[in-house]
Amino acid sequence: MQLTKNVYLLLKDFPSSEQYGLITQIQRAVVSIPSNIAEGAGRATQKELVHFLSFSLGSAYELETELLLAGELNYISAGQSEKINAEVVEVQKLVYSLMKKYNTSESN
C-alpha cells in the first residue's frame, strides 16, 4: 500500500499529456499489486492465493518497466527513479517470497 501511495504522489508531477497514457498504465499496475494480494488472501485455498500473488508479481514487473520508461523520458529525476525502483524491487521480492512459501506448504 505504501508503494501505491508513493507512486501516486510521484505521478502528480508527470506532464498532463500523459494523463491517458503512461499515468493511467502506471496507476493500474500499482493498484493491482495490493488488490491482487488482498483478493488472493480472501480465497479459499493456498493454490488460489498463489495464483493471485502471481498476478501481483506480474503487475510489479509491469510497474518497474513503466517507471524505467518514465525515467528515460525525464518525467522523474534519476534520484526519484532510483528510490521508487528500489521500493518496487523490494515488493517484488516480498511477493515472490510469499509465493514460494505457499507453493512449498501446498506441496507438503
MIGU-463339 format. One record per residue: x, y, z of N, C-alpha, C, O in turn; residue in one letter; residue number from 1. Coordinates in nm, 3 decimals. Atoms other than C-alpha are relative to their C-alpha. Example, Ala and Ser with C-alpha at 12.3 -4.5 7.8 and 13.67 -1.06 7.14 Angstrom:
// residues 2
0.089|-0.119|0.000|1.230|-0.450|0.780|0.090|0.120|0.000|0.194|0.118|0.066|A|1
-0.082|-0.119|-0.006|1.367|-0.106|0.714|-0.077|0.109|0.073|-0.026|0.220|0.090|S|2
// end
This chain:
// residues 108
0.083|-0.119|0.000|0.000|0.000|0.000|0.088|0.126|0.000|0.056|0.225|-0.065|M|1
-0.088|-0.116|-0.004|0.288|0.237|0.078|0.059|0.028|-0.138|0.070|0.144|-0.178|Q|2
-0.051|-0.018|0.135|0.435|0.180|-0.267|-0.105|0.069|-0.087|-0.073|0.160|-0.163|L|3
0.108|-0.058|0.080|0.099|0.263|-0.423|-0.013|0.149|0.031|-0.024|0.231|-0.060|T|4
0.009|-0.140|-0.040|0.079|0.586|-0.227|0.119|0.080|-0.055|0.101|0.190|-0.109|K|5
-0.119|-0.070|0.048|0.437|0.682|-0.317|-0.003|0.022|-0.151|0.037|0.128|-0.200|N|6
0.008|-0.014|0.146|0.378|0.619|-0.687|-0.104|0.106|-0.036|-0.079|0.189|-0.123|V|7
0.102|-0.102|0.029|0.058|0.826|-0.687|0.054|0.140|0.026|0.026|0.232|-0.051|Y|8
-0.059|-0.130|-0.028|0.247|1.114|-0.527|0.101|0.038|-0.109|0.111|0.155|-0.146|L|9
-0.098|-0.024|0.106|0.518|1.080|-0.792|-0.069|0.042|-0.130|-0.017|0.125|-0.205|L|10
0.072|-0.027|0.125|0.261|1.092|-1.073|-0.054|0.143|-0.009|-0.085|0.191|-0.118|L|11
0.051|-0.137|0.000|0.145|1.439|-0.970|0.084|0.094|-0.087|0.035|0.194|-0.138|K|12
-0.091|-0.086|0.075|0.450|1.585|-1.147|0.017|-0.042|-0.146|0.095|0.020|-0.219|D|13
-0.008|0.041|0.140|0.404|1.399|-1.477|-0.071|0.103|-0.087|-0.161|0.172|-0.041|F|14
0.068|-0.095|0.091|0.306|1.607|-1.779|-0.145|-0.040|-0.024|-0.177|-0.159|-0.030|P|15
0.143|0.027|0.020|-0.067|1.637|-1.838|-0.025|-0.076|-0.131|-0.128|-0.142|-0.145|S|16
0.015|0.073|0.126|-0.014|1.496|-2.188|0.002|-0.152|0.021|-0.041|-0.227|-0.066|S|17
-0.005|0.143|-0.031|0.041|1.157|-2.020|-0.121|-0.047|0.082|-0.125|-0.162|0.126|E|18
0.116|0.033|-0.083|-0.293|1.165|-1.834|-0.069|-0.128|-0.045|-0.112|-0.207|0.039|Q|19
0.070|0.118|0.051|-0.443|0.898|-2.059|0.097|-0.102|-0.060|0.056|-0.194|-0.130|Y|20
-0.101|0.091|0.050|-0.118|0.723|-2.141|0.073|-0.066|0.115|0.020|-0.154|0.183|G|21
-0.087|0.063|-0.099|0.164|0.636|-1.907|-0.054|0.012|0.143|-0.041|-0.080|0.222|L|22
0.055|-0.018|-0.135|-0.005|0.779|-1.597|-0.105|-0.107|0.030|-0.102|-0.171|0.135|I|23
0.106|0.099|-0.018|-0.308|0.553|-1.641|0.057|-0.141|0.012|0.013|-0.219|0.096|T|24
-0.061|0.133|-0.005|-0.092|0.247|-1.708|0.069|-0.024|0.133|0.057|-0.131|0.192|Q|25
-0.071|0.012|-0.127|0.121|0.312|-1.401|-0.101|-0.015|0.114|-0.081|-0.098|0.204|I|26
0.101|0.009|-0.105|-0.187|0.367|-1.184|-0.062|-0.139|0.004|-0.080|-0.196|0.112|Q|27
0.061|0.133|0.004|-0.344|0.041|-1.298|0.094|-0.106|0.055|0.054|-0.193|0.132|R|28
-0.098|0.100|-0.045|-0.026|-0.157|-1.239|0.022|0.009|0.150|0.021|-0.094|0.219|A|29
-0.033|-0.014|-0.142|0.047|-0.013|-0.895|-0.118|-0.035|0.090|-0.098|-0.089|0.199|V|30
0.119|0.035|-0.079|-0.311|-0.053|-0.769|-0.025|-0.150|-0.004|-0.076|-0.208|0.091|V|31
0.020|0.143|0.016|-0.319|-0.408|-0.899|0.083|-0.083|0.098|0.043|-0.194|0.135|S|32
-0.088|0.077|-0.089|-0.034|-0.516|-0.670|-0.070|-0.031|0.133|-0.089|-0.149|0.164|I|33
0.065|0.035|-0.128|-0.209|-0.482|-0.330|-0.140|-0.058|-0.019|-0.187|-0.136|0.063|P|34
0.135|0.052|0.024|-0.551|-0.553|-0.482|0.002|-0.151|-0.022|-0.082|-0.222|0.033|S|35
-0.009|0.145|0.024|-0.446|-0.897|-0.606|0.045|-0.075|0.123|0.002|-0.188|0.146|N|36
-0.039|0.063|-0.127|-0.277|-0.975|-0.276|-0.122|-0.015|0.089|-0.145|-0.121|0.147|I|37
0.121|0.004|-0.083|-0.598|-0.888|-0.094|-0.101|-0.102|-0.052|-0.158|-0.179|0.025|A|38
0.096|0.095|0.057|-0.815|-1.085|-0.333|0.046|-0.143|0.023|-0.035|-0.230|0.057|E|39
-0.053|0.134|-0.022|-0.588|-1.388|-0.307|-0.013|-0.044|0.144|-0.044|-0.160|0.173|G|40
0.011|0.032|-0.143|-0.589|-1.370|0.072|-0.143|-0.036|0.038|-0.165|-0.109|0.135|A|41
0.141|0.028|-0.028|-0.968|-1.385|0.063|-0.051|-0.128|-0.065|-0.167|-0.164|-0.048|G|42
0.041|0.123|0.067|-0.976|-1.703|-0.142|0.007|-0.120|0.094|0.063|-0.112|0.203|R|43
0.017|0.117|-0.087|-1.045|-2.049|-0.004|0.124|-0.087|0.013|0.142|-0.155|0.114|A|44
-0.114|0.092|-0.004|-0.721|-2.227|-0.088|0.132|0.074|-0.020|0.135|0.186|-0.072|T|45
-0.133|-0.056|0.021|-0.348|-2.161|-0.088|0.033|0.004|-0.149|0.102|0.095|-0.195|Q|46
-0.023|0.000|0.145|-0.341|-2.253|-0.457|-0.058|0.126|-0.064|0.004|0.187|-0.150|K|47
0.062|-0.122|0.053|-0.581|-1.968|-0.531|0.079|0.124|0.044|0.097|0.217|-0.034|E|48
-0.082|-0.111|-0.048|-0.373|-1.734|-0.314|0.123|0.016|-0.087|0.155|0.128|-0.130|L|49
-0.122|-0.005|0.082|-0.058|-1.820|-0.510|-0.033|0.051|-0.140|0.044|0.126|-0.199|V|50
0.045|-0.046|0.132|-0.250|-1.764|-0.834|-0.011|0.153|-0.002|0.038|0.218|-0.096|H|51
0.015|-0.145|-0.005|-0.338|-1.408|-0.730|0.131|0.071|0.034|0.154|0.183|-0.010|F|52
-0.133|-0.056|-0.026|0.011|-1.347|-0.593|0.079|0.008|-0.131|0.158|0.101|-0.150|L|53
-0.071|-0.005|0.129|0.141|-1.429|-0.941|-0.048|0.119|-0.083|0.032|0.181|-0.153|S|54
0.049|-0.121|0.067|-0.085|-1.157|-1.084|0.065|0.124|0.059|0.106|0.215|-0.013|F|55
-0.061|-0.113|-0.069|0.051|-0.919|-0.824|0.146|0.017|-0.041|0.192|0.129|-0.065|S|56
-0.140|-0.005|0.040|0.409|-1.007|-0.913|0.013|0.050|-0.144|0.101|0.131|-0.174|L|57
0.000|-0.048|0.139|0.337|-0.956|-1.282|-0.023|0.150|-0.007|0.042|0.219|-0.086|G|58
0.028|-0.145|-0.003|0.195|-0.611|-1.206|0.120|0.077|0.053|0.148|0.189|0.008|S|59
-0.119|-0.066|-0.054|0.506|-0.526|-1.004|0.108|0.011|-0.107|0.177|0.113|-0.115|A|60
-0.097|-0.007|0.110|0.727|-0.610|-1.303|-0.045|0.098|-0.107|0.036|0.171|-0.164|Y|61
0.053|-0.098|0.095|0.500|-0.411|-1.532|0.027|0.141|0.051|0.071|0.228|-0.024|E|62
-0.024|-0.130|-0.061|0.525|-0.117|-1.293|0.146|0.040|-0.011|0.178|0.154|-0.043|L|63
-0.144|-0.028|0.009|0.903|-0.144|-1.286|0.037|0.050|-0.140|0.110|0.147|-0.155|E|64
-0.028|-0.037|0.140|0.916|-0.124|-1.666|-0.053|0.140|-0.030|0.016|0.221|-0.092|T|65
0.061|-0.131|0.027|0.681|0.174|-1.681|0.074|0.112|0.071|0.090|0.221|0.016|E|66
-0.075|-0.102|-0.072|0.876|0.363|-1.416|0.138|0.022|-0.061|0.188|0.135|-0.063|L|67
-0.126|-0.016|0.072|1.202|0.295|-1.600|-0.020|0.086|-0.125|0.063|0.172|-0.156|L|68
0.033|-0.082|0.117|1.040|0.440|-1.912|-0.021|0.146|0.040|0.026|0.237|-0.028|L|69
0.023|-0.137|-0.048|0.925|0.744|-1.714|0.133|0.070|0.030|0.148|0.190|0.004|A|70
-0.133|-0.056|-0.024|1.286|0.795|-1.606|0.070|0.035|-0.130|0.132|0.141|-0.142|G|71
-0.062|-0.024|0.131|1.409|0.764|-1.965|-0.060|0.124|-0.068|0.009|0.195|-0.141|E|72
0.068|-0.116|0.058|1.153|1.028|-2.066|0.018|0.127|0.085|-0.036|0.232|0.053|L|73
-0.027|-0.111|-0.092|1.275|1.253|-1.782|-0.124|0.055|0.070|-0.132|0.173|0.103|N|74
0.118|-0.038|-0.078|0.935|1.257|-1.613|0.030|-0.006|0.148|-0.035|0.059|0.229|Y|75
-0.048|0.006|-0.138|1.113|1.165|-1.291|0.152|0.011|-0.002|0.217|-0.029|-0.099|I|76
-0.145|-0.019|-0.008|1.463|1.250|-1.180|0.070|-0.133|0.025|0.006|-0.232|0.061|S|77
-0.078|0.121|-0.024|1.740|0.995|-1.151|-0.013|-0.044|0.145|-0.025|-0.163|0.173|A|78
0.014|0.032|-0.142|1.715|1.014|-0.771|-0.136|-0.059|0.032|-0.146|-0.156|0.107|G|79
0.135|0.052|-0.021|1.339|0.963|-0.775|-0.013|-0.140|-0.059|-0.072|-0.230|0.002|Q|80
0.006|0.130|0.068|1.377|0.675|-1.020|0.070|-0.107|0.082|0.017|-0.217|0.099|S|81
-0.076|0.096|-0.081|1.639|0.504|-0.806|-0.078|-0.038|0.126|-0.086|-0.156|0.161|E|82
0.073|0.024|-0.124|1.431|0.540|-0.489|-0.126|-0.084|-0.023|-0.149|-0.183|0.047|K|83
0.126|0.071|0.022|1.099|0.423|-0.632|0.024|-0.139|-0.056|-0.048|-0.233|-0.024|I|84
-0.031|0.133|0.053|1.256|0.137|-0.826|0.052|-0.093|0.108|0.027|-0.214|0.102|N|85
-0.044|0.083|-0.113|1.423|0.014|-0.507|-0.122|-0.050|0.078|-0.125|-0.165|0.123|A|86
0.124|0.041|-0.067|1.076|0.008|-0.347|-0.071|-0.109|-0.080|-0.120|-0.206|-0.022|E|87
0.066|0.099|0.085|0.935|-0.185|-0.643|0.071|-0.135|0.011|0.006|-0.238|0.025|V|88
-0.077|0.124|-0.011|1.214|-0.443|-0.627|-0.024|-0.067|0.135|-0.034|-0.189|0.143|V|89
0.028|0.056|-0.133|1.153|-0.487|-0.255|-0.138|-0.068|0.003|-0.153|-0.176|0.060|E|90
0.134|0.059|0.007|0.782|-0.551|-0.320|0.004|-0.129|-0.082|-0.058|-0.228|-0.046|V|91
-0.014|0.121|0.081|0.873|-0.799|-0.594|0.057|-0.115|0.082|0.008|-0.227|0.075|Q|92
-0.063|0.103|-0.084|1.095|-0.988|-0.350|-0.098|-0.052|0.104|-0.105|-0.173|0.129|K|93
0.096|0.042|-0.102|0.825|-0.993|-0.083|-0.111|-0.088|-0.059|-0.146|-0.191|-0.002|L|94
0.106|0.079|0.063|0.555|-1.119|-0.319|0.055|-0.135|-0.044|-0.011|-0.237|-0.025|V|95
-0.061|0.127|0.042|0.789|-1.382|-0.463|0.021|-0.092|0.120|-0.003|-0.212|0.112|Y|96
-0.021|0.080|-0.121|0.877|-1.498|-0.110|-0.131|-0.061|0.049|-0.135|-0.177|0.090|S|97
0.132|0.053|-0.038|0.507|-1.534|-0.028|-0.042|-0.114|-0.093|-0.092|-0.217|-0.048|L|98
0.035|0.106|0.096|0.451|-1.734|-0.346|0.077|-0.127|0.029|0.020|-0.237|0.029|M|99
-0.085|0.115|-0.027|0.740|-1.962|-0.265|-0.045|-0.071|0.129|-0.052|-0.193|0.134|K|100
0.044|0.055|-0.128|0.621|-2.009|0.094|-0.129|-0.082|-0.019|-0.137|-0.196|0.029|K|101
0.127|0.069|0.014|0.267|-2.103|-0.006|0.005|-0.113|-0.101|-0.070|-0.210|-0.088|Y|102
-0.019|0.112|0.094|0.376|-2.317|-0.301|0.064|-0.118|0.071|0.026|-0.233|0.049|N|103
-0.070|0.106|-0.074|0.607|-2.513|-0.069|-0.095|-0.067|0.098|-0.098|-0.190|0.106|T|104
0.090|0.058|-0.100|0.345|-2.559|0.203|-0.115|-0.075|-0.064|-0.169|-0.169|-0.004|S|105
0.108|0.068|0.074|0.083|-2.663|-0.055|0.045|-0.140|-0.042|-0.034|-0.234|-0.040|E|106
-0.048|0.128|0.049|0.304|-2.944|-0.183|0.038|-0.097|0.111|0.063|-0.214|0.084|S|107
-0.035|0.088|-0.114|0.383|-3.081|0.166|-0.119|-0.077|0.051|-0.106|-0.154|0.146|N|108
// end
